[in-house]
Amino acid sequence: QVLYLFAGEERRADMGSCLYTLIQAFNADASFGFSVALQVIEVDLLREGENHDLLQEHHRSRYLQLLEEACDACLSAPPCNTHTRARHSGFPGPRPVRDSTWPRGRPDLTPAESKAVSDANVLVDDAIQAMAMAEAKGTLCLLEFPEDLGRTPRGTLASLWQDPSMRQLASTSLVRGAIYQGEWAPL
């Protein structure tokens, strides 16, 4: 059983469909001597609306409990729209709403920007908590989030990888790596 948090819209070659394809190929090869049943629980507002709203504490608790009790793997790809390097890369475009000095949100935000940052903080904190729970249980886990590439023309962005909770996970069995999605699967 795989819990996939922030799965996004259903799309061609999304993580869930790729996992099902891999398991189908595995099960078709008799040389393994066994087969695998797979259930991917794909959680995202874009798939199930309010039933998957991880801004609601009771939904977050339900999925974290499921992770704790019944999952063999956890994939997480929290929204990065307030962390994105694009906000710091230059004009035109949306202005930065957080940076290395204000990683939880700059003080000069509009109400809409403040809500976006606050919501993102909740979702990122939940993703980090899921990673910590999975690691403590020995569950396979993967977190997908933009890499920390340092200073930009508009300052140094706030990176999830610099978050104190993520830095604590660095001392566990988890391993950090980078992939270049454009090279992995060209559009």
Backbone as a chain_set.jsonl record, in Angstrom:
{"seq": "QVLYLFAGEERRADMGSCLYTLIQAFNADASFGFSVALQVIEVDLLREGENHDLLQEHHRSRYLQLLEEACDACLSAPPCNTHTRARHSGFPGPRPVRDSTWPRGRPDLTPAESKAVSDANVLVDDAIQAMAMAEAKGTLCLLEFPEDLGRTPRGTLASLWQDPSMRQLASTSLVRGAIYQGEWAPL", "coords": {"N": [[0.847, -1.171, 0.0], [0.66, 2.115, -0.958], [0.981, 5.415, -0.004], [0.272, 8.403, -1.476], [0.825, 11.565, -1.215], [-0.364, 14.751, -2.128], [-0.827, 14.292, -4.874], [-1.623, 15.52, -7.202], [-3.361, 16.383, -10.298], [-4.99, 13.71, -12.081], [-3.093, 12.262, -14.593], [-1.408, 11.506, -17.697], [1.067, 9.092, -17.361], [1.468, 9.61, -14.622], [2.634, 9.308, -11.203], [1.211, 7.254, -9.821], [0.008, 5.702, -11.924], [2.337, 4.847, -13.19], [3.515, 3.27, -11.178], [1.594, 1.207, -11.004], [1.898, 0.107, -13.577], [4.558, -0.829, -13.437], [4.307, -2.794, -11.4], [2.512, -4.521, -12.641], [4.113, -5.472, -14.746], [6.102, -6.729, -13.228], [4.58, -8.732, -11.941], [3.901, -10.232, -14.176], [6.148, -11.631, -14.752], [7.132, -14.736, -14.186], [9.438, -15.711, -13.042], [10.086, -14.506, -10.662], [8.644, -15.776, -8.706], [6.608, -15.02, -7.031], [3.814, -12.778, -6.596], [2.726, -9.342, -6.522], [0.373, -7.376, -4.843], [-0.99, -4.224, -5.353], [-1.912, -1.146, -3.973], [-2.481, 2.154, -4.522], [-2.893, 5.02, -2.809], [-4.017, 7.928, -3.686], [-3.79, 11.175, -2.842], [-5.235, 14.264, -3.117], [-6.563, 17.524, -3.528], [-7.322, 18.088, -6.139], [-8.177, 15.7, -7.078], [-10.112, 14.506, -5.392], [-11.498, 16.577, -4.242], [-12.885, 18.317, -1.461], [-12.746, 16.118, 0.276], [-10.132, 15.403, 0.283], [-8.752, 17.507, 1.333], [-5.986, 18.637, 2.642], [-5.482, 20.791, 4.213], [-7.275, 20.715, 6.179], [-7.296, 19.688, 9.431], [-8.316, 17.226, 10.408], [-8.301, 15.608, 8.138], [-5.55, 15.525, 7.553], [-4.645, 14.183, 9.861], [-5.967, 11.716, 9.56], [-4.732, 10.624, 7.265], [-2.06, 10.534, 8.093], [-2.307, 8.701, 10.167], [-3.081, 6.451, 8.685], [-0.714, 6.104, 7.238], [1.009, 5.456, 9.345], [-0.12, 3.039, 10.259], [-0.656, 1.269, 8.083], [0.762, 1.504, 5.657], [3.214, 0.801, 3.135], [4.863, 2.379, 1.742], [5.571, 5.846, 1.174], [4.898, 8.604, -0.754], [5.514, 11.97, -1.426], [4.701, 15.151, -2.573], [4.635, 18.086, -1.936], [2.938, 21.283, -2.458], [4.794, 23.826, -4.125], [4.596, 26.456, -4.763], [4.938, 28.831, -3.26], [7.518, 28.654, -2.507], [9.01, 28.556, -4.768], [11.738, 29.04, -7.013], [11.307, 30.653, -9.168], [9.935, 32.905, -8.292], [11.947, 34.473, -7.373], [13.61, 34.994, -9.46], [13.547, 37.164, -11.232], [12.104, 39.895, -13.135], [9.28, 39.908, -15.392], [6.836, 38.76, -13.033], [5.493, 36.964, -10.168], [6.093, 38.4, -6.946], [8.631, 37.599, -4.462], [7.527, 35.748, -1.625], [8.557, 34.683, 0.586], [11.782, 34.272, 2.06], [15.297, 33.611, 2.695], [15.739, 34.99, 5.063], [13.19, 35.328, 6.06], [11.8, 32.653, 6.287], [9.292, 31.52, 6.835], [7.511, 33.248, 5.811], [7.372, 36.522, 4.513], [7.214, 39.747, 6.183], [5.746, 41.762, 4.905], [3.478, 41.01, 3.46], [0.55, 40.787, 1.375], [-2.917, 40.249, 2.296], [-3.853, 38.035, 0.738], [-1.429, 36.875, -0.14], [-0.33, 36.242, 2.325], [-2.139, 34.303, 3.247], [-1.689, 32.308, 1.312], [0.987, 31.643, 1.881], [0.76, 30.796, 4.552], [-0.97, 28.574, 4.242], [0.684, 26.978, 2.62], [2.769, 26.54, 4.428], [1.522, 24.878, 6.332], [0.99, 22.606, 4.75], [3.555, 21.828, 3.877], [4.788, 21.373, 6.336], [3.275, 19.176, 7.135], [4.028, 17.322, 5.167], [6.728, 16.994, 5.836], [6.421, 15.92, 8.388], [5.182, 13.503, 7.686], [7.301, 12.298, 6.322], [9.136, 11.992, 8.427], [7.696, 10.246, 10.099], [7.474, 8.006, 8.403], [10.184, 7.344, 8.038], [10.936, 6.706, 10.683], [9.473, 4.421, 11.064], [10.59, 2.753, 9.253], [9.665, 2.746, 6.695], [9.548, 2.925, 3.197], [10.182, 5.978, 1.627], [9.616, 9.008, -0.225], [10.307, 12.295, -1.032], [9.417, 14.908, -3.063], [10.646, 17.908, -4.141], [11.584, 21.239, -5.088], [15.075, 21.828, -5.565], [17.585, 23.392, -3.504], [19.111, 25.99, -4.795], [20.55, 28.209, -4.16], [21.508, 31.735, -4.123], [19.692, 34.294, -5.928], [18.828, 36.755, -8.5], [16.923, 38.309, -7.133], [17.351, 37.883, -4.452], [17.931, 35.51, -1.727], [16.297, 32.557, -1.735], [13.838, 30.965, 0.392], [14.382, 27.779, 1.325], [12.984, 24.547, 1.413], [14.757, 22.583, 2.057], [16.452, 23.742, 3.83], [15.001, 23.997, 6.092], [14.63, 23.617, 9.601], [13.404, 21.208, 10.551], [13.66, 19.501, 8.364], [16.419, 19.41, 8.234], [16.95, 17.994, 10.551], [16.071, 15.478, 9.771], [18.126, 14.782, 8.124], [20.004, 13.48, 9.623], [19.142, 10.933, 9.845], [18.252, 7.723, 8.431], [17.562, 8.522, 5.928], [18.199, 9.548, 2.554], [19.366, 12.136, 0.5], [18.845, 13.345, -2.758], [19.173, 14.49, -6.171], [17.242, 15.009, -9.083], [16.949, 15.709, -12.537], [14.242, 16.7, -13.949], [13.576, 17.314, -16.601], [15.516, 15.98, -18.055], [15.028, 13.424, -17.25], [12.472, 12.688, -18.148], [11.731, 13.789, -20.971], [9.605, 16.336, -22.337]], "CA": [[0.0, 0.0, 0.0], [1.456, 3.324, -1.125], [0.288, 6.68, 0.227], [0.858, 9.433, -2.333], [0.29, 12.86, -0.789], [-0.227, 15.822, -3.111], [-0.665, 13.558, -6.134], [-1.963, 16.351, -8.354], [-4.408, 15.876, -11.192], [-4.692, 12.473, -12.79], [-2.494, 12.619, -15.87], [-0.647, 10.453, -18.365], [2.354, 8.765, -16.755], [1.661, 10.111, -13.262], [3.328, 8.341, -10.355], [0.349, 6.1, -9.554], [-0.106, 4.835, -13.101], [3.653, 4.232, -13.414], [3.677, 2.183, -10.206], [0.74, 0.089, -11.431], [2.527, -0.502, -14.75], [5.723, -1.593, -12.967], [3.848, -3.985, -10.672], [1.931, -5.425, -13.645], [5.244, -6.118, -15.424], [6.712, -7.614, -12.238], [3.693, -9.892, -11.757], [3.877, -11.022, -15.408], [7.398, -12.398, -14.833], [7.01, -15.864, -13.254], [10.727, -16.054, -12.43], [10.159, -13.972, -9.298], [8.056, -16.775, -7.824], [5.501, -14.453, -6.257], [3.259, -11.567, -7.209], [2.503, -8.243, -5.592], [-0.86, -6.604, -4.973], [-0.654, -2.819, -5.115], [-2.947, -0.126, -3.831], [-1.923, 3.493, -4.392], [-3.882, 5.96, -2.288], [-3.585, 9.204, -4.227], [-4.479, 12.21, -2.086], [-5.083, 15.622, -3.637], [-7.796, 18.275, -3.765], [-7.665, 18.02, -7.559], [-8.731, 14.373, -7.37], [-11.294, 14.181, -4.58], [-12.072, 17.775, -3.651], [-12.806, 18.548, -0.013], [-12.388, 14.882, 0.981], [-8.672, 15.312, 0.302], [-8.214, 18.819, 1.705], [-5.011, 18.455, 3.722], [-5.474, 21.952, 5.1], [-8.163, 20.348, 7.276], [-6.511, 18.878, 10.364], [-8.826, 15.854, 10.519], [-7.827, 14.848, 6.976], [-4.12, 15.271, 7.757], [-4.52, 13.144, 10.893], [-6.423, 10.437, 9.003], [-3.714, 10.063, 6.368], [-0.875, 10.193, 8.882], [-2.628, 7.456, 10.861], [-2.995, 5.408, 7.67], [0.715, 5.901, 7.005], [1.554, 4.788, 10.529], [-0.677, 1.714, 10.499], [-0.919, 0.336, 6.983], [1.431, 1.789, 4.386], [4.546, 0.268, 2.887], [5.639, 3.437, 1.113], [4.944, 7.166, 1.172], [5.407, 9.575, -1.706], [4.96, 13.268, -1.092], [5.126, 16.235, -3.459], [3.838, 19.239, -1.489], [2.967, 22.446, -3.341], [6.005, 24.635, -3.958], [4.374, 27.749, -5.406], [5.461, 29.952, -2.472], [8.954, 28.414, -2.345], [9.635, 28.418, -6.075], [12.835, 29.913, -7.418], [10.78, 31.592, -10.165], [9.559, 34.155, -7.613], [13.173, 35.22, -7.081], [14.499, 35.015, -10.618], [13.551, 38.436, -11.933], [10.834, 40.474, -13.538], [8.074, 40.026, -14.589], [6.458, 37.574, -12.287], [5.067, 37.242, -8.802], [7.202, 38.755, -6.061], [8.909, 36.617, -3.407], [6.686, 35.84, -0.433], [9.408, 34.187, 1.662], [13.188, 34.234, 1.671], [16.11, 32.979, 3.733], [15.557, 35.739, 6.317], [11.799, 35.11, 6.471], [11.42, 31.391, 5.64], [7.881, 31.186, 7.058], [6.716, 34.295, 5.176], [7.847, 37.884, 4.724], [6.25, 40.533, 6.972], [5.043, 42.762, 4.098], [2.589, 40.306, 2.54], [-0.867, 41.132, 1.281], [-3.708, 39.175, 2.904], [-3.88, 36.852, -0.13], [-0.104, 36.261, -0.077], [-0.186, 35.689, 3.673], [-2.903, 33.048, 3.297], [-0.984, 31.32, 0.48], [2.176, 31.208, 2.623], [0.297, 30.048, 5.72], [-1.439, 27.277, 3.759], [1.857, 26.212, 2.191], [3.491, 26.121, 5.637], [0.796, 23.729, 6.886], [1.158, 21.448, 3.879], [4.964, 21.423, 3.915], [5.019, 20.785, 7.668], [2.654, 17.854, 7.093], [4.889, 16.457, 4.344], [7.927, 16.684, 6.64], [5.982, 15.002, 9.442], [4.98, 12.19, 7.054], [8.643, 11.743, 6.078], [9.703, 11.582, 9.72], [6.968, 9.05, 10.53], [7.849, 6.893, 7.528], [11.565, 6.971, 8.342], [10.962, 6.07, 12.007], [8.843, 3.103, 10.92], [11.327, 1.978, 8.261], [8.849, 2.729, 5.493], [10.119, 3.584, 2.04], [9.551, 7.275, 1.427], [10.207, 9.894, -1.202], [9.787, 13.663, -1.03], [9.806, 15.641, -4.265], [10.551, 19.349, -3.898], [12.695, 21.896, -5.781], [16.382, 21.874, -4.919], [18.108, 24.669, -3.022], [20.172, 26.373, -5.722], [21.249, 29.412, -3.694], [21.133, 33.132, -4.371], [19.119, 34.682, -7.215], [18.848, 38.215, -8.652], [16.023, 38.969, -6.181], [17.634, 37.459, -3.086], [18.108, 34.083, -1.446], [14.988, 32.021, -1.405], [13.658, 30.052, 1.527], [14.352, 26.427, 0.797], [12.516, 23.49, 2.312], [15.918, 21.79, 2.454], [17.105, 24.437, 4.939], [14.076, 23.975, 7.23], [15.209, 22.859, 10.717], [12.849, 19.849, 10.625], [14.297, 18.72, 7.297], [17.823, 19.218, 8.608], [16.955, 16.897, 11.535], [15.925, 14.226, 9.029], [19.406, 14.48, 7.477], [20.79, 12.608, 10.5], [18.479, 9.622, 9.882], [18.623, 6.837, 7.323], [17.13, 9.086, 4.647], [19.242, 10.01, 1.648], [18.899, 13.212, -0.367], [19.408, 13.316, -4.101], [18.55, 15.406, -7.119], [17.002, 14.554, -10.449], [16.6, 16.767, -13.458], [13.039, 16.135, -14.54], [13.608, 17.475, -18.041], [16.365, 14.938, -18.617], [14.446, 12.149, -16.87], [11.342, 12.385, -19.04], [11.503, 14.969, -21.803], [8.209, 16.591, -22.732]], "C": [[0.892, 1.233, 0.0], [0.567, 4.538, -0.896], [1.012, 7.746, -0.584], [0.167, 10.751, -2.009], [0.613, 13.923, -1.834], [0.016, 15.228, -4.502], [-0.934, 14.413, -7.363], [-3.088, 15.747, -9.169], [-3.985, 14.533, -11.784], [-4.202, 12.856, -14.182], [-1.72, 11.433, -16.437], [0.701, 10.302, -17.673], [2.553, 9.427, -15.39], [2.22, 8.98, -12.401], [2.485, 7.086, -10.102], [0.261, 5.16, -10.738], [1.23, 4.166, -13.419], [3.894, 3.086, -12.436], [2.838, 0.974, -10.588], [1.345, -0.64, -12.633], [3.73, -1.346, -14.35], [5.316, -2.881, -12.257], [3.236, -4.993, -11.64], [3.048, -6.172, -14.38], [5.937, -7.104, -14.488], [5.886, -8.888, -12.104], [3.632, -10.782, -12.998], [5.119, -11.906, -15.549], [7.38, -13.5, -13.768], [8.315, -16.199, -12.543], [10.876, -15.495, -11.016], [9.556, -14.945, -8.289], [6.958, -16.259, -6.918], [4.986, -13.226, -6.99], [2.957, -10.552, -6.11], [1.154, -7.602, -5.894], [-0.527, -5.166, -4.584], [-1.917, -1.995, -4.966], [-2.226, 1.194, -3.628], [-3.056, 4.418, -3.959], [-3.395, 7.353, -2.666], [-4.432, 10.322, -3.622], [-4.19, 13.574, -2.703], [-6.45, 16.243, -3.833], [-8.263, 18.138, -5.212], [-8.254, 16.679, -7.957], [-10.052, 14.144, -6.644], [-11.878, 15.385, -3.857], [-11.869, 17.852, -2.145], [-12.438, 17.306, 0.788], [-10.88, 14.699, 1.111], [-8.018, 16.635, 0.69], [-7.283, 18.683, 2.905], [-4.79, 19.715, 4.544], [-6.402, 21.719, 6.295], [-7.432, 19.356, 8.18], [-7.003, 17.434, 10.445], [-8.428, 15.002, 9.314], [-6.337, 14.537, 7.116], [-3.924, 14.146, 8.756], [-4.898, 11.775, 10.355], [-5.344, 9.815, 8.119], [-2.416, 9.746, 7.099], [-1.1, 8.903, 9.673], [-2.561, 6.279, 9.89], [-1.529, 5.092, 7.364], [1.341, 5.104, 8.14], [1.134, 3.325, 10.609], [-0.629, 0.756, 9.31], [-0.119, 0.545, 5.704], [2.843, 1.231, 4.337], [5.461, 1.307, 2.251], [4.841, 4.738, 1.172], [5.665, 8.044, 0.158], [4.755, 10.9, -1.371], [5.561, 14.331, -2.006], [4.332, 17.488, -3.1], [3.96, 20.428, -2.445], [4.204, 23.315, -3.054], [5.833, 26.047, -4.493], [4.838, 28.948, -4.578], [6.96, 29.804, -2.218], [9.718, 28.531, -3.659], [10.692, 29.484, -6.368], [12.343, 30.97, -8.413], [10.379, 32.922, -9.527], [10.773, 35.049, -7.365], [14.029, 35.485, -8.312], [14.521, 36.327, -11.388], [12.154, 38.87, -12.31], [10.508, 40.016, -14.944], [7.814, 38.724, -13.84], [6.044, 37.942, -10.878], [6.278, 37.525, -7.907], [7.448, 37.644, -5.043], [7.995, 36.838, -2.204], [7.386, 35.261, 0.8], [10.835, 34.235, 1.147], [13.979, 33.649, 2.83], [16.014, 33.701, 5.073], [14.18, 35.481, 6.914], [11.294, 33.801, 5.851], [9.958, 30.999, 5.823], [6.95, 32.255, 6.5], [7.23, 35.675, 5.526], [6.789, 38.699, 5.455], [5.393, 41.486, 6.144], [4.025, 42.165, 3.131], [1.179, 40.888, 2.526], [-1.655, 40.02, 1.982], [-3.74, 37.902, 2.054], [-2.53, 36.128, -0.099], [0.119, 35.59, 1.274], [-0.934, 34.367, 3.808], [-2.196, 31.964, 2.497], [0.235, 30.772, 1.219], [1.776, 30.361, 3.827], [-0.179, 28.649, 5.318], [-0.271, 26.396, 3.341], [2.657, 25.72, 3.388], [2.84, 24.888, 6.26], [1.077, 22.477, 6.065], [2.599, 20.931, 3.869], [5.288, 20.792, 5.261], [4.445, 19.364, 7.73], [3.503, 16.876, 6.287], [6.148, 16.054, 5.116], [7.568, 15.709, 7.755], [5.773, 13.594, 8.876], [6.329, 11.526, 6.782], [9.255, 11.22, 7.368], [9.02, 10.312, 10.225], [7.388, 7.836, 9.706], [9.262, 6.421, 7.853], [11.646, 6.227, 9.667], [10.411, 4.647, 11.946], [9.618, 2.201, 9.957], [10.574, 1.83, 6.958], [9.568, 3.48, 4.38], [9.419, 4.918, 1.847], [10.34, 8.108, 0.422], [9.516, 11.238, -1.1], [10.315, 14.348, -2.269], [9.564, 17.114, -3.997], [11.745, 20.008, -4.585], [13.956, 21.993, -4.916], [16.721, 23.294, -4.471], [19.297, 25.03, -3.91], [20.828, 27.706, -5.369], [20.659, 30.723, -4.154], [20.632, 33.352, -5.811], [19.206, 36.203, -7.349], [17.971, 38.965, -7.634], [16.213, 38.466, -4.753], [17.806, 35.953, -2.968], [16.787, 33.517, -0.977], [15.009, 31.149, -0.157], [13.512, 28.658, 0.946], [13.834, 25.46, 1.847], [13.701, 22.706, 2.868], [16.713, 22.465, 3.579], [16.228, 24.468, 6.192], [14.681, 23.128, 8.36], [14.681, 21.419, 10.833], [13.434, 18.948, 9.541], [15.756, 18.444, 7.64], [17.943, 18.112, 9.664], [16.855, 15.548, 10.833], [17.232, 13.822, 8.346], [20.258, 13.537, 8.32], [20.178, 11.212, 10.622], [18.97, 8.774, 8.71], [18.234, 7.389, 5.957], [18.318, 9.621, 3.858], [18.638, 11.059, 0.727], [19.595, 13.106, -1.712], [18.667, 14.29, -4.985], [18.356, 14.703, -8.452], [16.659, 15.78, -11.285], [15.438, 16.248, -14.29], [13.019, 16.247, -16.056], [14.461, 16.418, -18.722], [15.769, 13.568, -18.357], [13.352, 11.743, -17.846], [11.029, 13.622, -19.864], [10.041, 15.1, -22.224], [7.987, 16.374, -24.195]], "O": [[1.769, 1.378, 0.851], [-0.482, 4.671, -1.526], [2.21, 7.969, -0.408], [-0.941, 11.015, -2.476], [1.727, 13.981, -2.354], [0.947, 15.62, -5.205], [-0.509, 14.058, -8.462], [-3.687, 14.74, -8.79], [-2.8, 14.255, -11.962], [-4.819, 13.673, -14.864], [-1.421, 10.475, -15.723], [1.392, 11.291, -17.431], [3.679, 9.771, -15.032], [2.269, 7.828, -12.833], [3.005, 5.972, -10.165], [0.419, 3.949, -10.582], [1.247, 3.023, -13.876], [4.42, 2.043, -12.824], [3.31, -0.16, -10.508], [1.307, -1.869, -12.696], [3.91, -2.453, -14.859], [5.91, -3.935, -12.485], [3.425, -6.198, -11.474], [2.937, -7.376, -14.61], [6.318, -8.196, -14.909], [6.428, -9.992, -12.148], [3.339, -11.972, -12.882], [5.14, -12.823, -16.371], [7.59, -13.226, -12.586], [8.298, -16.905, -11.535], [11.716, -15.971, -10.252], [9.938, -14.926, -7.118], [6.429, -17.018, -6.106], [5.641, -12.704, -7.892], [2.94, -10.882, -4.924], [0.831, -7.321, -7.048], [0.152, -4.935, -3.583], [-2.865, -2.133, -5.738], [-1.453, 1.347, -2.683], [-4.053, 4.571, -4.665], [-2.477, 7.89, -2.047], [-5.637, 10.402, -3.86], [-3.034, 13.986, -2.799], [-7.39, 15.57, -4.256], [-9.463, 18.079, -5.477], [-8.776, 16.536, -9.063], [-11.006, 13.638, -7.235], [-12.682, 15.216, -2.94], [-10.811, 17.494, -1.627], [-11.873, 17.425, 1.876], [-10.411, 13.93, 1.95], [-6.842, 16.851, 0.397], [-7.738, 18.622, 4.047], [-3.989, 19.707, 5.479], [-6.327, 22.43, 7.297], [-7.0, 18.299, 7.721], [-6.193, 16.512, 10.54], [-8.237, 13.794, 9.455], [-5.907, 13.418, 6.834], [-3.118, 13.246, 8.523], [-4.235, 10.782, 10.655], [-5.073, 8.618, 8.214], [-1.738, 8.778, 6.752], [-0.178, 8.103, 9.828], [-2.037, 5.221, 10.239], [-1.159, 3.924, 7.245], [2.117, 4.179, 7.902], [1.933, 2.467, 10.982], [-0.569, -0.458, 9.509], [-0.32, -0.195, 4.741], [3.561, 1.191, 5.337], [6.68, 1.14, 2.222], [3.611, 4.732, 1.214], [6.884, 8.204, 0.208], [3.564, 10.946, -1.062], [6.777, 14.398, -2.186], [3.459, 17.911, -3.859], [4.958, 20.564, -3.152], [4.598, 23.506, -1.904], [6.817, 26.766, -4.663], [5.11, 30.002, -5.153], [7.6, 30.749, -1.758], [10.947, 28.599, -3.656], [10.546, 30.654, -6.015], [12.908, 32.061, -8.486], [10.479, 33.965, -10.174], [10.625, 36.255, -7.168], [15.069, 36.136, -8.212], [15.464, 36.565, -12.142], [11.159, 38.296, -11.869], [11.455, 39.739, -15.68], [8.514, 37.728, -14.022], [6.218, 39.08, -10.441], [7.351, 36.952, -8.098], [6.558, 36.831, -4.792], [7.725, 37.975, -1.818], [6.869, 35.343, 1.914], [11.068, 34.238, -0.062], [13.4, 33.236, 3.834], [16.193, 33.077, 6.119], [14.026, 35.424, 8.134], [10.436, 33.84, 4.969], [9.435, 30.213, 5.032], [5.736, 32.183, 6.691], [7.493, 35.971, 6.692], [5.6, 38.392, 5.367], [4.387, 41.98, 6.652], [3.741, 42.757, 2.09], [0.689, 41.407, 3.528], [-1.103, 38.95, 2.235], [-3.662, 36.8, 2.598], [-2.491, 34.899, -0.039], [0.687, 34.501, 1.35], [-0.427, 33.42, 4.41], [-2.109, 30.822, 2.947], [0.488, 29.568, 1.187], [2.386, 29.324, 4.091], [0.162, 27.661, 5.968], [-0.235, 25.209, 3.665], [3.171, 24.602, 3.37], [3.536, 23.959, 6.671], [1.368, 21.416, 6.617], [2.824, 19.721, 3.853], [5.988, 19.781, 5.319], [5.056, 18.465, 8.308], [3.673, 15.725, 6.688], [6.577, 14.902, 5.052], [8.323, 14.779, 8.036], [6.143, 12.608, 9.512], [6.481, 10.322, 6.99], [9.826, 10.13, 7.395], [9.686, 9.405, 10.723], [7.628, 6.761, 10.256], [9.506, 5.217, 7.935], [12.349, 5.221, 9.768], [10.845, 3.776, 12.699], [9.327, 1.009, 9.86], [10.816, 0.892, 6.198], [10.131, 4.551, 4.608], [8.191, 4.985, 1.898], [11.546, 7.938, 0.245], [8.288, 11.315, -1.084], [11.523, 14.371, -2.505], [8.452, 17.531, -3.673], [12.814, 19.404, -4.662], [13.892, 22.211, -3.706], [16.197, 24.269, -5.009], [20.369, 24.438, -3.786], [21.571, 28.27, -6.173], [19.488, 30.815, -4.522], [21.076, 32.702, -6.757], [19.619, 36.876, -6.405], [18.246, 40.121, -7.312], [15.313, 38.614, -3.927], [17.824, 35.226, -3.962], [16.232, 33.938, 0.038], [16.056, 30.669, 0.279], [12.603, 28.402, 0.157], [14.199, 25.542, 3.02], [13.664, 22.225, 4.0], [17.554, 21.826, 4.21], [16.675, 24.922, 7.245], [15.189, 22.036, 8.103], [15.439, 20.512, 11.179], [13.675, 17.765, 9.778], [16.266, 17.359, 7.362], [18.928, 17.373, 9.673], [17.487, 14.58, 11.256], [17.425, 12.65, 8.023], [21.141, 12.864, 7.79], [20.647, 10.398, 11.418], [19.984, 9.085, 8.084], [18.547, 6.78, 4.934], [19.307, 10.083, 4.427], [17.524, 10.888, 0.231], [20.788, 12.813, -1.788], [17.646, 14.85, -4.587], [19.192, 13.911, -8.888], [16.136, 16.768, -10.77], [15.623, 15.458, -15.216], [12.496, 15.36, -16.731], [14.163, 16.005, -19.842], [15.973, 12.643, -19.144], [13.309, 10.604, -18.312], [10.16, 14.414, -19.498], [9.343, 14.108, -22.435], [6.869, 16.547, -24.682]]}, "num_chains": 1, "name": "protein.A"}
